[in-house]
Amino acid sequence: MTAADGLTAGQPDDGAEQPGVRAAPGPVPGTAPGTGRADDREALIAHLLRHRLAGPEIPTSRQNNLRHYRLFAQADPKALMGLDPERRRDEAAVLALMVEKAGVRPEPDYTEGPDFIDPARTVAALDRLAALLAATARRRGTVLAGTGHPTKLTAFHTSLARALERAGCTLRTPALGERFREPTPAGPRHCRLDALGPVLVVRPAGDPGDGPDLLHTHSPLPVRLALAALAEAGEPMPGLVLGDHGWLCGAGRLGIPAGGIADCNDVAPFAAEAEGTVAVAVPVDDGAQPDCYRALSDYVLQRADLAP
């Protein structure tokens, strides 16, 4: 065990399928006009809508979003994902933040039914993620990748990490086998760090490594343990962390550039991006089938001039 065992972890997503219709807002303020070819962007937006990754039919309901927004406003440690916000936000301010960052419905009296992720904001954030990868590739920096959605997002992170490796970056997977306790509503669960290719994941502590058990977690503990292992070995910190959930917020809080995907009920990565702690949080549903994210990683790599 380490001193990190006493830190607080996140909680799983939930949500049900919710149909609905809402027109997408106009261009996102602050994004460069003509970023990416128009046909590429239109094709990606069509993909996002078809697979319910963004748009009016995302699986996460308004009720689910508002519950998570309330927990973040209350500074519930499970909702903070390791973030220590610079400012406290009440529920109205959290909703305003998520309208700005993800394009959720802005009406405060809209409390039930489908919510919305603006696909234009998704694509704009993917453009920013591509710029982050391109800058890392130019520096030939060190990269650490990890995910709290190992059955959903591992392939997405793997594609980005391997492209950076081909460009001369170094991929790190420190602290393999490190054990820790993650607090949950049902009590602490015993976990250990493992890797699927270049992407760090969390397994139950008793899993021998070739079984099917992979844990969904919002905890910042895995990235903290990985970074602590690098420090203890006298290794430099990575120049980029690719991830989601606590991987983003935990790395960003330590001053390490971080970018990746965040769902519209996950406030912490967007609050961190607004405060300059996380470099890029891409608003997109994070619970779809892995193949659905291939078009997103392909788009990012094309924009970053890292496509194979």
C-alpha positions as CSV (number, residue, x, y, z in Angstrom):
1,M,0.0,0.0,0.0
2,T,1.0,3.6,-0.5
3,A,-0.1,6.9,1.0
4,A,-2.2,7.4,-2.1
5,D,-4.6,4.7,-0.8
6,G,-6.5,7.1,1.3
7,L,-7.3,9.5,-1.6
8,T,-10.8,9.7,-3.0
9,A,-12.0,8.0,-6.2
10,G,-14.8,8.7,-8.7
11,Q,-18.1,7.0,-9.3
12,P,-19.4,5.2,-12.4
13,D,-21.6,6.8,-15.0
14,D,-25.2,5.8,-15.4
15,G,-27.9,6.8,-17.8
16,A,-30.7,5.4,-20.0
17,E,-31.4,5.8,-23.7
18,Q,-33.3,9.0,-24.3
19,P,-34.7,10.1,-27.7
20,G,-35.3,13.7,-28.5
21,V,-34.7,16.4,-31.1
22,R,-32.8,19.7,-30.7
23,A,-31.0,21.7,-33.4
24,A,-27.3,22.1,-32.9
25,P,-26.1,25.6,-31.9
26,G,-24.1,27.7,-34.3
27,P,-20.3,27.8,-34.5
28,V,-18.4,27.6,-31.3
29,P,-17.0,31.0,-30.2
30,G,-13.2,31.1,-30.3
31,T,-12.8,28.3,-32.9
32,A,-11.0,29.1,-36.1
33,P,-13.2,29.1,-39.2
34,G,-12.4,26.4,-41.7
35,T,-10.5,24.3,-39.1
36,G,-10.4,20.9,-41.0
37,R,-11.8,20.3,-44.4
38,A,-15.6,20.9,-44.4
39,D,-16.3,17.4,-45.9
40,D,-14.2,15.8,-43.2
41,R,-16.1,17.7,-40.5
42,E,-19.5,17.0,-41.9
43,A,-18.7,13.3,-42.2
44,L,-17.5,13.2,-38.6
45,I,-20.6,15.1,-37.4
46,A,-22.8,12.6,-39.3
47,H,-20.9,9.8,-37.6
48,L,-21.4,11.3,-34.1
49,L,-25.1,11.7,-34.7
50,R,-25.5,8.2,-36.2
51,H,-23.8,6.5,-33.2
52,R,-25.3,8.8,-30.6
53,L,-21.9,10.1,-29.5
54,A,-23.3,13.6,-29.7
55,G,-26.5,15.3,-30.8
56,P,-30.1,14.9,-29.5
57,E,-30.1,11.2,-28.8
58,I,-27.1,10.7,-26.5
59,P,-27.8,7.9,-23.9
60,T,-27.3,10.2,-20.9
61,S,-30.5,11.8,-19.6
62,R,-31.0,15.3,-18.2
63,Q,-31.8,13.8,-14.8
64,N,-28.5,12.0,-14.8
65,N,-26.6,15.1,-15.8
66,L,-28.3,17.3,-13.2
67,R,-27.5,14.8,-10.5
68,H,-23.9,14.9,-11.4
69,Y,-23.9,18.7,-11.6
70,R,-25.3,18.9,-8.1
71,L,-22.6,16.5,-6.8
72,F,-19.9,18.6,-8.4
73,A,-21.4,21.8,-7.0
74,Q,-21.4,20.2,-3.5
75,A,-17.7,19.4,-4.0
76,D,-18.4,15.7,-3.6
77,P,-15.0,14.0,-3.9
78,K,-16.5,11.3,-6.2
79,A,-17.5,14.0,-8.7
80,L,-14.2,16.0,-8.5
81,M,-12.1,13.1,-10.0
82,G,-9.0,14.4,-8.2
83,L,-9.6,18.0,-9.3
84,D,-9.2,20.8,-6.7
85,P,-11.2,23.6,-8.4
86,E,-9.9,27.2,-8.2
87,R,-13.5,28.4,-7.6
88,R,-16.7,26.9,-6.2
89,R,-19.7,26.8,-8.6
90,D,-23.3,26.5,-7.6
91,E,-25.6,24.3,-9.7
92,A,-26.5,27.2,-12.0
93,A,-22.9,28.0,-12.6
94,V,-22.1,24.3,-13.3
95,L,-25.0,24.1,-15.8
96,A,-23.7,27.3,-17.5
97,L,-20.2,25.7,-17.7
98,M,-21.6,22.6,-19.3
99,V,-23.7,24.6,-21.8
100,E,-20.5,26.4,-22.8
101,K,-18.2,23.3,-22.9
102,A,-20.6,20.6,-24.1
103,G,-23.6,22.4,-25.5
104,V,-26.1,20.7,-23.1
105,R,-29.6,22.3,-23.0
106,P,-29.4,25.7,-21.3
107,E,-32.9,25.9,-19.7
108,P,-32.6,25.6,-15.9
109,D,-36.2,24.4,-15.7
110,Y,-35.6,21.6,-18.1
111,T,-35.2,18.7,-15.7
112,E,-36.3,15.5,-17.4
113,G,-35.9,13.9,-20.8
114,P,-33.0,13.8,-23.3
115,D,-30.1,16.1,-23.0
116,F,-27.7,17.2,-25.8
117,I,-24.1,17.3,-26.8
118,D,-23.3,19.8,-29.5
119,P,-21.4,17.9,-32.2
120,A,-19.8,21.1,-33.4
121,R,-18.2,21.5,-30.0
122,T,-17.1,17.9,-30.2
123,V,-15.3,18.5,-33.5
124,A,-13.8,21.7,-32.3
125,A,-12.4,20.0,-29.2
126,L,-11.0,17.2,-31.4
127,D,-9.2,19.9,-33.4
128,R,-7.6,21.2,-30.2
129,L,-6.7,17.6,-29.3
130,A,-5.0,17.2,-32.7
131,A,-3.0,20.4,-32.1
132,L,-1.9,19.1,-28.7
133,L,-0.7,15.8,-30.3
134,A,1.1,17.7,-33.1
135,A,3.0,19.8,-30.6
136,T,3.9,16.7,-28.6
137,A,5.1,15.0,-31.8
138,R,7.3,18.0,-32.7
139,R,9.0,17.8,-29.3
140,R,9.2,14.0,-29.5
141,G,8.0,14.1,-25.9
142,T,7.2,11.3,-23.5
143,V,3.6,10.1,-23.4
144,L,1.6,8.3,-20.7
145,A,-1.9,7.0,-21.6
146,G,-4.5,5.5,-19.3
147,T,-8.2,5.0,-19.2
148,G,-11.0,4.5,-16.7
149,H,-13.2,3.1,-19.5
150,P,-11.0,0.1,-20.5
151,T,-13.7,-1.8,-22.4
152,K,-14.7,1.3,-24.4
153,L,-11.8,3.8,-24.9
154,T,-8.6,1.7,-24.8
155,A,-8.5,1.4,-28.6
156,F,-9.0,5.2,-29.0
157,H,-6.1,6.0,-26.7
158,T,-4.0,3.2,-28.2
159,S,-4.4,4.7,-31.7
160,L,-3.2,8.1,-30.6
161,A,-0.4,6.8,-28.5
162,R,1.0,4.5,-31.2
163,A,0.9,7.4,-33.7
164,L,3.0,9.5,-31.3
165,E,5.4,6.7,-30.9
166,R,5.8,6.4,-34.7
167,A,6.6,10.1,-34.7
168,G,9.5,9.6,-32.2
169,C,7.7,10.0,-28.9
170,T,8.4,7.6,-26.0
171,L,5.5,5.7,-24.4
172,R,5.6,4.9,-20.7
173,T,3.6,2.3,-18.7
174,P,5.0,2.7,-15.1
175,A,3.9,1.1,-11.9
176,L,2.6,-2.1,-13.5
177,G,1.3,-4.4,-10.8
178,E,1.1,-1.5,-8.2
179,R,-1.8,-2.3,-5.8
180,F,-4.1,0.3,-4.2
181,R,-7.5,0.6,-2.5
182,E,-10.2,2.5,-4.3
183,P,-13.0,3.9,-2.1
184,T,-16.5,3.0,-3.5
185,P,-20.0,3.4,-2.0
186,A,-19.9,-0.3,-1.2
187,G,-16.6,0.0,0.5
188,P,-13.0,-0.1,-0.7
189,R,-12.1,-2.3,-3.6
190,H,-8.6,-3.7,-4.0
191,C,-7.1,-2.9,-7.4
192,R,-3.9,-3.0,-9.3
193,L,-2.4,-1.2,-12.3
194,D,-2.0,-3.2,-15.6
195,A,-1.6,-2.2,-19.2
196,L,-3.4,-3.1,-22.4
197,G,-0.6,-2.4,-24.9
198,P,0.5,1.2,-24.3
199,V,-2.6,2.1,-22.2
200,L,-2.7,1.7,-18.4
201,V,-5.9,0.2,-17.0
202,V,-7.1,-1.0,-13.6
203,R,-7.9,-4.6,-12.7
204,P,-9.1,-6.3,-9.5
205,A,-6.1,-7.0,-7.3
206,G,-6.7,-10.8,-7.6
207,D,-7.0,-10.9,-11.4
208,P,-4.0,-12.8,-12.8
209,G,-3.9,-10.5,-15.8
210,D,-5.3,-12.9,-18.5
211,G,-8.9,-12.8,-17.3
212,P,-11.7,-10.6,-18.5
213,D,-11.9,-8.3,-15.4
214,L,-11.2,-4.6,-16.2
215,L,-12.5,-1.9,-13.9
216,H,-14.4,1.2,-14.8
217,T,-13.1,4.0,-12.6
218,H,-13.1,7.7,-12.2
219,S,-10.3,7.6,-9.7
220,P,-7.2,9.9,-9.9
221,L,-5.2,7.2,-7.9
222,P,-3.9,5.3,-11.0
223,V,-2.3,8.3,-12.6
224,R,-0.9,9.5,-9.3
225,L,0.7,6.1,-8.7
226,A,2.1,6.0,-12.3
227,L,3.6,9.4,-12.0
228,A,5.0,8.6,-8.5
229,A,6.7,5.6,-9.9
230,L,8.4,7.7,-12.5
231,A,9.5,10.2,-9.9
232,E,10.8,7.5,-7.6
233,A,12.8,6.0,-10.5
234,G,14.3,9.4,-11.2
235,E,12.5,9.6,-14.6
236,P,11.2,12.9,-16.0
237,M,7.5,13.5,-16.0
238,P,5.6,12.9,-19.3
239,G,5.0,15.8,-21.6
240,L,1.5,14.5,-22.3
241,V,-1.1,12.4,-20.6
242,L,-3.8,10.9,-22.8
243,G,-6.8,9.7,-20.8
244,D,-10.2,10.4,-19.4
245,H,-11.9,10.8,-15.9
246,G,-9.3,10.9,-13.1
247,W,-6.4,10.4,-15.6
248,L,-7.1,13.9,-17.0
249,C,-7.9,15.6,-13.7
250,G,-5.2,13.9,-11.7
251,A,-2.5,14.7,-14.3
252,G,-3.7,18.2,-14.9
253,R,-3.7,19.0,-11.2
254,L,0.0,18.1,-11.1
255,G,0.7,20.5,-14.0
256,I,1.1,17.9,-16.7
257,P,-0.6,18.6,-20.1
258,A,-3.5,16.2,-20.5
259,G,-6.2,15.7,-23.1
260,G,-8.9,13.2,-23.9
261,I,-12.6,12.4,-23.8
262,A,-15.2,13.5,-21.3
263,D,-19.0,12.8,-21.2
264,C,-21.6,15.5,-20.5
265,N,-22.2,14.3,-17.0
266,D,-18.5,14.5,-16.1
267,V,-18.0,18.1,-15.0
268,A,-14.5,17.9,-13.6
269,P,-12.5,17.6,-16.8
270,F,-14.4,20.6,-18.3
271,A,-14.0,22.7,-15.2
272,A,-10.3,21.8,-15.3
273,E,-10.1,22.9,-18.9
274,A,-11.9,26.1,-18.1
275,E,-9.3,26.8,-15.4
276,G,-6.4,25.8,-17.7
277,T,-5.5,22.7,-15.7
278,V,-6.5,20.2,-18.4
279,A,-5.5,21.1,-21.9
280,V,-8.4,19.5,-23.8
281,A,-11.6,17.8,-22.8
282,V,-13.6,16.5,-25.7
283,P,-17.4,16.4,-25.1
284,V,-18.6,13.1,-26.4
285,D,-20.6,10.1,-25.0
286,D,-18.0,7.8,-23.4
287,G,-19.9,4.5,-23.2
288,A,-20.4,3.5,-26.8
289,Q,-18.8,0.4,-28.5
290,P,-15.1,0.7,-29.1
291,D,-15.4,0.7,-32.9
292,C,-17.5,3.9,-32.7
293,Y,-14.4,5.9,-31.7
294,R,-12.3,4.9,-34.6
295,A,-13.6,7.7,-36.8
296,L,-12.7,10.2,-34.0
297,S,-9.1,9.0,-33.6
298,D,-8.7,8.9,-37.4
299,Y,-9.9,12.5,-37.6
300,V,-7.5,13.6,-34.8
301,L,-4.5,11.9,-36.5
302,Q,-5.3,13.3,-39.9
303,R,-5.6,16.8,-38.4
304,A,-2.3,16.3,-36.5
305,D,-0.6,15.0,-39.6
306,L,0.1,11.8,-37.8
307,A,-2.0,9.4,-39.8
308,P,-0.1,6.2,-40.9
